[in-house]
Amino acid sequence: MGVAKANDRLHQFDAQLKATVASLLEEQGFTRSGRTRLWTRPSETAQGVCQLVWIQVGESASTLGGRFTVEFGIYYPKYDRFANGRDLIGPFIGACHFDVRTRLGLLMEPAEDRWWKYNGTEEQLAKQMVETARLVAELGLPWLAATDTAANLATYNTGKVPEPDRLRREAFLKHQAKQKSK
């Protein structure tokens, strides 16, 4: 696929995104961050905490070119490991703690990382985006509501949450020890 055709597909994708998922999110109180595919909504649990929805588009040079996925996250400023004393333009999905961040495909059955194509016909794309908006409404927004809690705020807003890599390693070692004792 040529560069011009890939750009045309991306423009069609953005137009369908605006008509479906973006309008759903805006109806739910989310605001688009500039010209990005990131929407934010203030949390009701604390000032500075916000809910994020990011439409990630695969790099054209990768195997994910012509595909997209949807990520959700709760942004806690005190946990933002990328800030390092510098001012950020605003919250972003990569600054959300691993445990309060997920992708739409992981909320579905079977739970798996899913990327949907946007390089089909215009009609296929329109159907896909309507389906994506439905899934965001039925699975993603309820996940955000269930995850954005005062209990999570108490844990994650301290800035002292253990790194997920260490927790995964500890869980693996416990599992190994349990297997050896059988």
Secondary structure, DSSP 8 states (H G I E B T S, - for coil): --HHHHHHHHHHHHHHHIIIIIHHHHHTT-EE-TTSSEEEEE-SSSTT-EEEEEEEEB-TTSTTBTEEEEEEEEE-GGG-TTTTTS--SS--GGGS-GGGEEEGGGGSSS-----EE--S-HHHHHHHHHHHHHHIIIIIHHHHHHHS-HHHHHHHTTS----HHHHHHHHHHHHHHHHHH-
